[in-house]
Amino acid sequence: MNAADLAAKLADQNSLSKDQAKSLVDGLVKEILEAVSSGEEVSLPGFGKFKVKESAAREGRHPSTGEVLKIAASRKLSFTPAKAVKDRLKTA
C-alpha cells in the first residue's frame, strides 16, 4: 500500500474526496517528520511510537580489505509498534 492507496481508503471510509484524504495523509506525514526532526517522540496510541535515535561515531572495517573506516555519527528514525499491533501480527 502506498500513500495514494491509503488516501483512497480514507476517502471511502470518511466521505471525503480523494484530494482531501491525500492532503490529510501528506499533512500527517509532514507533522510526524517535523516533530521527530526536533527531537520529539510521536506516539499514536494503538499503533506505536516514532522517535529519533542517535548513533555515535565509530570505527568499522571494510569487509573485503579489512581496512579500518570511520563511520560518522548519525540520527536514525525508529518505530516501536504498540502491543495491539504486535498482537495483530501474531494472529495474522
OpenMM code with the backbone's topology and positions (N, CA, C; nanometers):
from openmm import Vec3, app, unit

residues = "MET ASN ALA ALA ASP LEU ALA ALA LYS LEU ALA ASP GLN ASN SER LEU SER LYS ASP GLN ALA LYS SER LEU VAL ASP GLY LEU VAL LYS GLU ILE LEU GLU ALA VAL SER SER GLY GLU GLU VAL SER LEU PRO GLY PHE GLY LYS PHE LYS VAL LYS GLU SER ALA ALA ARG GLU GLY ARG HIS PRO SER THR GLY GLU VAL LEU LYS ILE ALA ALA SER ARG LYS LEU SER PHE THR PRO ALA LYS ALA VAL LYS ASP ARG LEU LYS THR ALA".split()
positions = [
    Vec3(0.0854, -0.1173, 0.0000),
    Vec3(0.0000, 0.0000, 0.0000),
    Vec3(0.0898, 0.1233, 0.0000),
    Vec3(0.0535, 0.2204, -0.0806),
    Vec3(0.1271, 0.3466, -0.0824),
    Vec3(0.0346, 0.4590, -0.0344),
    Vec3(0.0851, 0.5807, -0.0347),
    Vec3(0.0088, 0.6948, 0.0180),
    Vec3(-0.1211, 0.7166, -0.0590),
    Vec3(-0.1188, 0.6979, -0.1901),
    Vec3(-0.2402, 0.7164, -0.2698),
    Vec3(-0.3457, 0.6115, -0.2345),
    Vec3(-0.3019, 0.4868, -0.2142),
    Vec3(-0.3949, 0.3802, -0.1748),
    Vec3(-0.4563, 0.4103, -0.0383),
    Vec3(-0.3731, 0.4539, 0.0541),
    Vec3(-0.4202, 0.4879, 0.1879),
    Vec3(-0.5211, 0.6032, 0.1813),
    Vec3(-0.4896, 0.7037, 0.1020),
    Vec3(-0.5795, 0.8178, 0.0871),
    Vec3(-0.7125, 0.7736, 0.0265),
    Vec3(-0.7089, 0.6841, -0.0702),
    Vec3(-0.8319, 0.6356, -0.1330),
    Vec3(-0.9195, 0.5619, -0.0318),
    Vec3(-0.8579, 0.4791, 0.0523),
    Vec3(-0.9346, 0.4079, 0.1554),
    Vec3(-0.9942, 0.5043, 0.2569),
    Vec3(-0.9144, 0.6027, 0.2991),
    Vec3(-0.9653, 0.7019, 0.3937),
    Vec3(-1.0799, 0.7829, 0.3329),
    Vec3(-1.0680, 0.8147, 0.2068),
    Vec3(-1.1727, 0.8904, 0.1384),
    Vec3(-1.3029, 0.8105, 0.1374),
    Vec3(-1.2941, 0.6832, 0.1042),
    Vec3(-1.4135, 0.5976, 0.1007),
    Vec3(-1.4767, 0.5817, 0.2389),
    Vec3(-1.3942, 0.5651, 0.3414),
    Vec3(-1.4447, 0.5398, 0.4767),
    Vec3(-1.5007, 0.6642, 0.5443),
    Vec3(-1.4585, 0.7832, 0.4996),
    Vec3(-1.4954, 0.9061, 0.5702),
    Vec3(-1.5680, 1.0086, 0.4846),
    Vec3(-1.6226, 0.9674, 0.3728),
    Vec3(-1.6970, 1.0576, 0.2838),
    Vec3(-1.6161, 1.1824, 0.2475),
    Vec3(-1.4912, 1.1612, 0.2102),
    Vec3(-1.4033, 1.2707, 0.1686),
    Vec3(-1.3696, 1.2533, 0.0213),
    Vec3(-1.3264, 1.3614, -0.0412),
    Vec3(-1.2733, 1.3470, -0.1764),
    Vec3(-1.1333, 1.2867, -0.1647),
    Vec3(-1.0852, 1.2291, -0.2730),
    Vec3(-0.9503, 1.1710, -0.2704),
    Vec3(-0.8454, 1.2791, -0.2464),
    Vec3(-0.8702, 1.3997, -0.2992),
    Vec3(-0.7763, 1.5099, -0.2777),
    Vec3(-0.7713, 1.5506, -0.1303),
    Vec3(-0.8878, 1.5552, -0.0651),
    Vec3(-0.8910, 1.5885, 0.0780),
    Vec3(-0.8177, 1.4828, 0.1594),
    Vec3(-0.8422, 1.3566, 0.1277),
    Vec3(-0.7774, 1.2480, 0.2010),
    Vec3(-0.6271, 1.2490, 0.1773),
    Vec3(-0.5843, 1.2747, 0.0532),
    Vec3(-0.4403, 1.2816, 0.0220),
    Vec3(-0.3760, 1.3950, 0.0991),
    Vec3(-0.4453, 1.5065, 0.1102),
    Vec3(-0.3950, 1.6202, 0.1863),
    Vec3(-0.3787, 1.5841, 0.3341),
    Vec3(-0.4729, 1.5088, 0.3881),
    Vec3(-0.4630, 1.4654, 0.5277),
    Vec3(-0.3451, 1.3701, 0.5488),
    Vec3(-0.3277, 1.2761, 0.4581),
    Vec3(-0.2151, 1.1815, 0.4692),
    Vec3(-0.0831, 1.2577, 0.4602),
    Vec3(-0.0715, 1.3471, 0.3628),
    Vec3(0.0516, 1.4260, 0.3482),
    Vec3(0.0768, 1.5126, 0.4712),
    Vec3(-0.0292, 1.5713, 0.5263),
    Vec3(-0.0159, 1.6541, 0.6465),
    Vec3(0.0295, 1.5741, 0.7668),
    Vec3(-0.0239, 1.4532, 0.7809),
    Vec3(0.0155, 1.3660, 0.8920),
    Vec3(0.1641, 1.3313, 0.8839),
    Vec3(0.2076, 1.2923, 0.7655),
    Vec3(0.3492, 1.2581, 0.7466),
    Vec3(0.4378, 1.3792, 0.7734),
    Vec3(0.3977, 1.4949, 0.7250),
    Vec3(0.4757, 1.6179, 0.7457),
    Vec3(0.4873, 1.6507, 0.8943),
    Vec3(0.3765, 1.6413, 0.9681),
    Vec3(0.3789, 1.6728, 1.1115),
    Vec3(0.4636, 1.5732, 1.1899),
    Vec3(0.4571, 1.4460, 1.1550),
    Vec3(0.5413, 1.3454, 1.2217),
    Vec3(0.6876, 1.3770, 1.1946),
    Vec3(0.7215, 1.4067, 1.0707),
    Vec3(0.8599, 1.4383, 1.0347),
    Vec3(0.9105, 1.5615, 1.1076),
    Vec3(0.8291, 1.6661, 1.1150),
    Vec3(0.8712, 1.7879, 1.1855),
    Vec3(0.8925, 1.7608, 1.3340),
    Vec3(0.8043, 1.6821, 1.3938),
    Vec3(0.8160, 1.6537, 1.5365),
    Vec3(0.9416, 1.5728, 1.5677),
    Vec3(0.9650, 1.4646, 1.4928),
    Vec3(1.0818, 1.3825, 1.5227),
    Vec3(1.2111, 1.4541, 1.4866),
    Vec3(1.2074, 1.5418, 1.3864),
    Vec3(1.3271, 1.6187, 1.3499),
    Vec3(1.3697, 1.7118, 1.4627),
    Vec3(1.2719, 1.7595, 1.5401),
    Vec3(1.3050, 1.8491, 1.6508),
    Vec3(1.3292, 1.7726, 1.7817),
    Vec3(1.3331, 1.6407, 1.7747),
    Vec3(1.3656, 1.5613, 1.8923),
    Vec3(1.2461, 1.5096, 1.9703),
    Vec3(1.1253, 1.5391, 1.9253),
    Vec3(1.0063, 1.4908, 1.9949),
    Vec3(0.9786, 1.3447, 1.9606),
    Vec3(0.9137, 1.2768, 2.0524),
    Vec3(0.8655, 1.1419, 2.0273),
    Vec3(0.7190, 1.1544, 1.9865),
    Vec3(0.6798, 1.0847, 1.8806),
    Vec3(0.5414, 1.0873, 1.8351),
    Vec3(0.4774, 0.9542, 1.8709),
    Vec3(0.3751, 0.9601, 1.9530),
    Vec3(0.3067, 0.8403, 1.9987),
    Vec3(0.1652, 0.8372, 1.9419),
    Vec3(0.1332, 0.7301, 1.8726),
    Vec3(-0.0008, 0.7083, 1.8190),
    Vec3(-0.0592, 0.5877, 1.8913),
    Vec3(-0.1428, 0.6110, 1.9925),
    Vec3(-0.1964, 0.5001, 2.0721),
    Vec3(-0.2618, 0.3934, 1.9845),
    Vec3(-0.2288, 0.2698, 2.0137),
    Vec3(-0.2817, 0.1580, 1.9366),
    Vec3(-0.2013, 0.1280, 1.8121),
    Vec3(-0.1061, 0.2147, 1.7773),
    Vec3(-0.0229, 0.1931, 1.6587),
    Vec3(0.1246, 0.1830, 1.6948),
    Vec3(0.1796, 0.2858, 1.7612),
    Vec3(0.3196, 0.2791, 1.8008),
    Vec3(0.3808, 0.4156, 1.8213),
    Vec3(0.5142, 0.4160, 1.8367),
    Vec3(0.5887, 0.5391, 1.8631),
    Vec3(0.6993, 0.5562, 1.7602),
    Vec3(0.7150, 0.6809, 1.7147),
    Vec3(0.8256, 0.7196, 1.6285),
    Vec3(0.9193, 0.8055, 1.7116),
    Vec3(1.0487, 0.7788, 1.7023),
    Vec3(1.1458, 0.8655, 1.7680),
    Vec3(1.2797, 0.8539, 1.6971),
    Vec3(1.3652, 0.9529, 1.7217),
    Vec3(1.4977, 0.9550, 1.6602),
    Vec3(1.5982, 0.9012, 1.7603),
    Vec3(1.6825, 0.8113, 1.7134),
    Vec3(1.7902, 0.7580, 1.7966),
    Vec3(1.9229, 0.8093, 1.7423),
    Vec3(2.0075, 0.8498, 1.8344),
    Vec3(2.1401, 0.8989, 1.7978),
    Vec3(2.2367, 0.7814, 1.7903),
    Vec3(2.3175, 0.7779, 1.6867),
    Vec3(2.4196, 0.6756, 1.6709),
    Vec3(2.5554, 0.7458, 1.6784),
    Vec3(2.6388, 0.7068, 1.7729),
    Vec3(2.7695, 0.7706, 1.7914),
    Vec3(2.8649, 0.7336, 1.6781),
    Vec3(2.9643, 0.8178, 1.6569),
    Vec3(3.0687, 0.7872, 1.5592),
    Vec3(3.1452, 0.6643, 1.6072),
    Vec3(3.1899, 0.5849, 1.5107),
    Vec3(3.2618, 0.4623, 1.5485),
    Vec3(3.3526, 0.4192, 1.4352),
    Vec3(3.4327, 0.3173, 1.4631),
    Vec3(3.5197, 0.2616, 1.3604),
    Vec3(3.4606, 0.1300, 1.3121),
    Vec3(3.4745, 0.1070, 1.1831),
    Vec3(3.4297, -0.0184, 1.1245),
    Vec3(3.5389, -0.0723, 1.0343),
    Vec3(3.5110, -0.1831, 0.9711),
    Vec3(3.6092, -0.2424, 0.8802),
    Vec3(3.5441, -0.2700, 0.7454),
    Vec3(3.6225, -0.2446, 0.6392),
    Vec3(3.5763, -0.2762, 0.5045),
    Vec3(3.5735, -0.4286, 0.4941),
    Vec3(3.4628, -0.4886, 0.4536),
    Vec3(3.4524, -0.6337, 0.4540),
    Vec3(3.5499, -0.7049, 0.3602),
    Vec3(3.5875, -0.6424, 0.2505),
    Vec3(3.6776, -0.7089, 0.1554),
    Vec3(3.8236, -0.6942, 0.1924),
    Vec3(3.8628, -0.5732, 0.2337),
    Vec3(4.0047, -0.5458, 0.2562),
    Vec3(4.0444, -0.5466, 0.4027),
    Vec3(3.9481, -0.5337, 0.4926),
    Vec3(3.9803, -0.5259, 0.6343),
    Vec3(4.0277, -0.3881, 0.6763),
    Vec3(4.0296, -0.2927, 0.5829),
    Vec3(4.0734, -0.1569, 0.6113),
    Vec3(3.9805, -0.0921, 0.7151),
    Vec3(4.0412, -0.0193, 0.8105),
    Vec3(3.9637, 0.0491, 0.9138),
    Vec3(3.8983, 0.1733, 0.8536),
    Vec3(3.7692, 0.1886, 0.8781),
    Vec3(3.6939, 0.3023, 0.8278),
    Vec3(3.6315, 0.3780, 0.9437),
    Vec3(3.6179, 0.5076, 0.9282),
    Vec3(3.5483, 0.5871, 1.0288),
    Vec3(3.4032, 0.6018, 0.9838),
    Vec3(3.3122, 0.5643, 1.0722),
    Vec3(3.1704, 0.5766, 1.0443),
    Vec3(3.1201, 0.6964, 1.1232),
    Vec3(3.0636, 0.7921, 1.0526),
    Vec3(3.0193, 0.9167, 1.1145),
    Vec3(2.8980, 0.8948, 1.2045),
    Vec3(2.8826, 0.9835, 1.3006),
    Vec3(2.7639, 0.9814, 1.3856),
    Vec3(2.6418, 1.0100, 1.2983),
    Vec3(2.5273, 0.9558, 1.3381),
    Vec3(2.4070, 0.9785, 1.2585),
    Vec3(2.2834, 0.9736, 1.3471),
    Vec3(2.1744, 1.0141, 1.2891),
    Vec3(2.0443, 1.0080, 1.3565),
    Vec3(1.9561, 0.9158, 1.2743),
    Vec3(1.8882, 0.8240, 1.3410),
    Vec3(1.8042, 0.7279, 1.2723),
    Vec3(1.6634, 0.7315, 1.3291),
    Vec3(1.5656, 0.7211, 1.2418),
    Vec3(1.4268, 0.7155, 1.2847),
    Vec3(1.3942, 0.5720, 1.3242),
    Vec3(1.3370, 0.5565, 1.4428),
    Vec3(1.2961, 0.4232, 1.4859),
    Vec3(1.1464, 0.4225, 1.5120),
    Vec3(1.0881, 0.3067, 1.4944),
    Vec3(0.9467, 0.2873, 1.5188),
    Vec3(0.9316, 0.1687, 1.6120),
    Vec3(0.8563, 0.1876, 1.7190),
    Vec3(0.8259, 0.0803, 1.8116),
    Vec3(0.6760, 0.0545, 1.8052),
    Vec3(0.6377, -0.0631, 1.7572),
    Vec3(0.4944, -0.0901, 1.7460),
    Vec3(0.4286, -0.1062, 1.8824),
    Vec3(0.3006, -0.0675, 1.8892),
    Vec3(0.2226, -0.0836, 2.0122),
    Vec3(0.1881, -0.2316, 2.0308),
    Vec3(0.1509, -0.2667, 2.1514),
    Vec3(0.1153, -0.4049, 2.1831),
    Vec3(0.0024, -0.4539, 2.0927),
    Vec3(-0.0945, -0.3687, 2.0648),
    Vec3(-0.2069, -0.4084, 1.9790),
    Vec3(-0.1580, -0.4477, 1.8388),
    Vec3(-0.0590, -0.3772, 1.7886),
    Vec3(-0.0030, -0.4100, 1.6559),
    Vec3(0.0704, -0.5426, 1.6622),
    Vec3(0.1517, -0.5627, 1.7653),
    Vec3(0.2240, -0.6880, 1.7821),
    Vec3(0.1270, -0.8054, 1.7913),
    Vec3(0.0219, -0.7884, 1.8693),
    Vec3(-0.0764, -0.8952, 1.8851),
    Vec3(-0.1464, -0.9250, 1.7528),
    Vec3(-0.1794, -0.8214, 1.6780),
    Vec3(-0.2476, -0.8401, 1.5489),
    Vec3(-0.1576, -0.9152, 1.4501),
    Vec3(-0.0293, -0.8857, 1.4538),
    Vec3(0.0640, -0.9529, 1.3615),
    Vec3(0.0828, -1.0993, 1.3974),
    Vec3(0.0713, -1.1325, 1.5255),
    Vec3(0.0848, -1.2716, 1.5682),
    Vec3(-0.0294, -1.3576, 1.5155),
    Vec3(-0.1479, -1.2982, 1.5073),
    Vec3(-0.2657, -1.3755, 1.4675),
    Vec3(-0.2907, -1.3708, 1.3172),
    Vec3(-0.2205, -1.2838, 1.2468),
    Vec3(-0.2448, -1.2696, 1.1005),
    Vec3(-0.1859, -1.3831, 1.0230),
] * unit.nanometer
topology = app.Topology()
chain = topology.addChain("A")
for resn in residues:
    res = topology.addResidue(resn, chain)
    for name in ("N", "CA", "C"):
        topology.addAtom(name, app.Element.getBySymbol(name[0]), res)
